[in-house]
Each structure stands twice: as C-alpha cells, then as structure tokens.
Amino acid sequence: MFGNITLGQYYPVESPIHRLDPRTKILITIGFIVLLFAVEDVAGYVVLLVFTALIVALSKVPWRLVLRTLRPLIFIFLFTFALHVFTTKGEVLFALGPLEGTLQGVMQGIFIGMRLFLLIATTSILTLTTSPISLTDGLESLLGVFSPLGVPAHELAMMMTIALRFIPTLLEEADKIMKAQMARGADFQSGNVVQRAKSLVPLLVPLFVSAFRRADELATAMEARCYRGGKGRTRMKKLELRAADAIGVAVFAAFMAISLRWNALWTAILR
C-alpha cells in the first residue's frame, strides 16, 4: 500500500538529467508547473506529455517508478474525473439516475487527469534524479536571493529537504506497522468510511511515536556534529552552471513556447 509511493526517493544512475545542476532542475520544474496551469487545452498538454516522456527517457529512470507514484492516487483521479463528468454542463452522453454525464465533462475530466499526471510525474522526476544533499544546496542557493529580506535560506532548505527525505522512511514504517497489526487480526479493508477511519487509530499512534523518535534522534545526531545553522558553513562541492544547464533551459523554453503557441492555435480553431 505505502511502498508504491516513490516521492522523496533518489534513483542513482548516470544520465544527462542527473548531471544537471539542481538549481536548473528546480527552476525547470517550477516553470513546468506554472505552464501546466497556463495551458488551457488538451493540445497543449500533448506537447507537455511529449516533453515529460523525453525527460524520463533521458533520466534513465524506469517508467514503473514514475507510474508507481500514481497508484495510491487512483481514487483521486477517478473521483476528479467523475466529478467533472457529472457536474459540467453540455451534451448528455448517459444518465445514472438524476446524474447526467456530458461530453464536455468527459473532456474536462481527461484534461484535469492529464494535468494531475504531469504534475506528479515531473515532481517525482525531480526527486528521483536529485540527491537530497544536492537538492538542499540548490534550494538554499535559490532562496539565498531573498536573504537580504531576512529569509533564512539555509534553514528553510534544510527543513524542506528533511521533510522530503523522510517521506519514504515514514511510509516504509507505516507499511511495517500495518502488516504487524494485520498479523494480530486488525482489519483495514472492510466496513464503511467511518469504520475504516477508526481502524487506522492503531496505525497512526505508533506511527506518530516513531516519527517523534526519529526526529529526536536526528536532532541529537546534528547536535553531536556541531550543527549550528547555515552561518559560516562551507561546502565540499560548489554548484556550478555548465553548458548542459544552458542547453536544458533553452530546450525547456522551446517546449514552453511550442506548447503555448499550439494551445493558442487550437483555441482559435475551436472558436
């Protein structure tokens, strides 16, 4: 159940995407997310889907790892799709009692489904191709622009990376606790929504205890290594932008322009 989520995990392999500067990957991911909400038609999303497939191929990350992230979210996909099918007005395709499914609702559901898929896939690629240390350095460097405003760049980057890093750890812990509870007769599958929520109490209590214990151990380890924040700290490896980063940004800019242009042309044709 919980082992299907790959968000926060790092897939070590040699690839052009892995060699990119973390700042480049973070900025491209942010730009991609912004573009997801700027595109207003399926045609533009086709271009973004091609771009995502190209990134996955260049990263040498197996598609099964990317798709594994989507498994726990299948219910959200189906619920979102059904919500748009039955709430969007238009040409009626079928009816289920008082509910009417429309053609426009089906198209809107597919459109939103593609948006969710691309959003999750691109964020997964970022964590799968960037080590936690590199991700911390990249976030700190980007947030450092706001340091004159009093923003604690190092501390924020550290907290974000630690939270992201411990997602797979806590999910693995939850999976172990669930299997142990099921071996003792606990039932997490049967019953209605309220009964299932109540059955999660034996899972959540030890999970919270384990999370606080791990947080305390991490704080003790950081204090033992004389960690005192980002002030005066140096790095063994400094981030450097290379030609590959410029090429990556240029390629993304080209795809961004093509996607927006194609979306504009498609919208004009439909009108």
C-alpha positions in Angstrom: 0.0 0.0 0.0 2.6 2.6 1.1 5.5 1.1 -0.7 4.1 2.3 -4.0 5.0 5.9 -3.4 8.4 7.0 -4.8 8.2 10.7 -3.9 11.3 11.6 -2.0 13.3 8.7 -3.2 16.5 9.0 -5.2 17.3 6.7 -8.1 21.1 6.6 -8.6 22.1 6.2 -12.2 24.3 8.1 -14.6 22.3 10.2 -17.0 22.2 13.7 -18.6 19.4 14.7 -16.2 21.2 13.5 -13.1 24.3 15.6 -14.2 22.3 18.8 -14.4 22.7 21.5 -11.7 19.9 21.1 -9.1 19.0 24.7 -9.5 18.3 24.1 -13.2 16.1 21.2 -12.4 14.2 23.0 -9.7 13.6 26.1 -11.9 12.5 23.9 -14.9 10.1 22.0 -12.6 8.6 25.2 -11.2 8.3 26.6 -14.8 6.7 23.3 -15.9 4.1 23.5 -13.0 3.3 27.1 -14.0 2.9 26.1 -17.6 0.5 23.3 -16.6 -1.9 25.9 -15.3 -1.3 28.3 -18.2 -2.2 25.8 -20.9 -6.0 25.6 -21.3 -6.4 22.8 -23.9 -5.6 19.2 -24.4 -3.5 20.0 -27.4 -1.0 22.0 -25.3 -0.8 19.1 -22.8 0.1 16.7 -25.6 3.3 18.8 -26.1 3.9 18.7 -22.4 3.4 14.9 -22.3 6.0 14.5 -25.1 8.4 16.7 -23.1 7.8 14.6 -19.9 8.4 11.4 -21.9 11.6 12.8 -23.2 12.8 13.8 -19.7 12.0 10.3 -18.4 13.9 8.7 -21.3 17.0 10.9 -20.8 16.9 10.4 -17.0 17.1 6.6 -17.5 14.5 6.2 -14.6 12.2 3.2 -15.3 8.7 4.2 -16.1 7.5 1.8 -13.4 9.0 4.0 -10.7 7.2 7.0 -12.1 3.9 5.3 -12.5 4.2 3.7 -9.1 3.7 7.1 -7.6 0.3 7.3 -9.3 -1.1 4.1 -7.8 -2.1 5.5 -4.4 -3.8 8.4 -6.2 -6.0 6.4 -8.5 -9.0 7.1 -6.3 -8.3 10.9 -6.6 -8.1 10.5 -10.4 -11.4 8.6 -10.6 -13.2 11.0 -8.2 -12.0 14.1 -10.1 -13.0 12.5 -13.4 -16.4 11.6 -12.2 -16.9 15.0 -10.6 -16.3 16.8 -13.9 -18.3 14.3 -15.9 -21.5 14.8 -13.8 -21.1 18.5 -12.9 -20.1 20.0 -16.3 -23.0 21.2 -18.4 -23.1 20.1 -22.1 -24.2 17.4 -24.5 -25.6 14.5 -22.4 -24.0 11.1 -23.2 -25.6 8.9 -20.5 -27.5 9.2 -17.2 -27.2 7.5 -13.9 -30.5 8.3 -12.1 -30.6 12.0 -11.5 -26.9 12.4 -12.6 -26.1 13.1 -16.3 -22.7 12.6 -17.8 -21.8 15.0 -20.6 -19.3 15.0 -23.4 -17.8 18.3 -22.2 -17.5 16.7 -18.7 -15.6 13.8 -20.1 -13.2 16.0 -22.0 -12.7 18.2 -18.9 -12.1 15.1 -16.8 -9.4 13.9 -19.2 -7.9 17.3 -19.3 -7.7 17.6 -15.5 -6.4 14.0 -15.3 -3.6 14.8 -17.6 -2.7 17.9 -15.5 -2.5 15.8 -12.3 -0.5 13.1 -14.0 2.1 15.5 -15.4 2.3 17.4 -12.1 3.0 14.3 -10.1 5.4 12.8 -12.8 7.6 15.9 -13.1 7.9 16.3 -9.3 8.8 12.6 -9.0 11.5 13.0 -11.7 13.0 15.9 -9.7 13.4 13.8 -6.6 14.4 10.6 -8.4 17.2 12.4 -10.3 18.5 14.7 -7.5 20.2 13.5 -4.3 18.9 15.0 -1.0 22.2 16.9 -0.5 22.2 18.4 -4.0 18.5 19.3 -3.6 19.3 21.1 -0.3 22.2 23.0 -1.9 20.0 24.0 -4.9 17.1 25.2 -2.7 19.5 27.1 -0.5 21.1 28.8 -3.4 17.8 29.9 -4.9 16.4 31.0 -1.6 19.6 32.9 -0.9 18.3 35.7 -3.3 15.8 36.6 -0.5 18.4 36.6 2.3 18.6 40.4 2.3 14.9 40.4 3.3 15.7 38.3 6.3 14.7 34.9 4.8 16.7 32.0 6.5 17.6 30.3 3.2 19.7 27.5 4.7 17.2 26.6 7.5 14.2 26.6 5.1 16.1 24.4 2.5 17.2 22.0 5.3 13.7 21.7 6.6 12.1 21.1 3.2 14.7 18.5 2.2 14.5 16.6 5.5 10.7 16.5 5.2 11.0 15.2 1.6 13.7 12.8 2.6 11.7 11.2 5.4 8.5 10.6 3.3 9.7 7.2 2.0 11.1 6.4 5.5 7.8 7.1 7.3 5.8 5.3 4.5 8.0 2.2 5.0 7.5 2.4 8.7 3.7 2.7 8.2 3.7 -0.3 6.0 5.6 -2.4 8.6 3.2 -1.3 11.4 0.2 -2.1 9.2 1.5 -5.6 8.4 2.2 -6.2 12.1 -1.3 -5.0 13.1 -2.9 -7.2 10.3 -0.9 -10.2 11.7 -2.6 -9.5 15.0 -6.1 -9.5 13.5 -6.6 -5.9 12.6 -8.8 -5.2 9.6 -8.1 -2.1 7.5 -10.2 -3.0 4.4 -13.8 -3.9 5.4 -16.5 -1.6 6.7 -17.7 1.9 5.7 -15.6 5.0 5.6 -16.1 5.8 9.4 -15.2 2.2 10.4 -12.1 2.3 8.2 -11.1 5.7 9.7 -11.4 4.2 13.2 -9.4 1.2 12.2 -6.4 3.5 11.4 -6.0 4.6 15.0 -3.8 1.5 15.9 -1.7 2.5 12.9 -1.4 6.3 13.5 -0.5 6.2 17.2 2.7 4.1 16.8 3.5 5.9 13.5 3.4 9.3 15.3 5.6 7.9 18.2 8.1 6.6 15.6 8.2 9.9 13.8 8.9 11.9 17.0 11.5 9.3 18.0 13.3 9.7 14.6 13.1 13.5 14.8 14.7 13.4 18.3 17.4 11.0 17.0 18.1 13.3 14.0 18.3 16.4 16.3 20.8 14.6 18.6 22.9 13.5 15.7 23.0 17.0 14.2 24.0 18.5 17.6 26.7 15.8 18.1 28.2 17.0 14.8 28.1 20.6 16.0 25.4 21.8 13.6 24.6 25.4 14.3 22.7 26.5 11.2 23.9 27.9 7.9 26.0 30.8 9.1 29.7 30.3 8.3 29.2 26.8 6.8 31.3 25.8 3.8 30.6 23.1 1.1 32.9 20.4 -0.2 31.3 20.7 -3.6 30.2 24.0 -5.0 27.4 24.3 -7.5 28.5 25.3 -11.0 26.3 26.0 -14.0 27.6 24.3 -17.1 26.8 24.3 -20.8 24.4 21.4 -20.3 22.3 23.5 -18.0 22.1 26.3 -20.6 21.0 23.7 -23.2 18.4 22.3 -20.8 16.9 25.7 -20.1 16.9 26.5 -23.8 15.1 23.2 -24.7 12.5 23.8 -22.0 12.0 27.4 -23.2 11.4 26.0 -26.7 8.9 23.4 -25.5 7.2 26.1 -23.4 6.8 28.4 -26.5 5.6 25.5 -28.6 3.1 24.4 -26.0 1.7 27.9 -25.5 1.6 28.5 -29.3 -0.1 25.2 -30.1 -2.6 25.9 -27.3 -3.4 29.3 -28.8 -3.8 28.0 -32.3 -6.0 25.1 -31.1 -8.2 27.5 -29.1 -8.5 29.8 -32.1 -9.5 26.9 -34.4 -12.2 25.8 -31.9 -13.6 29.3 -31.8 
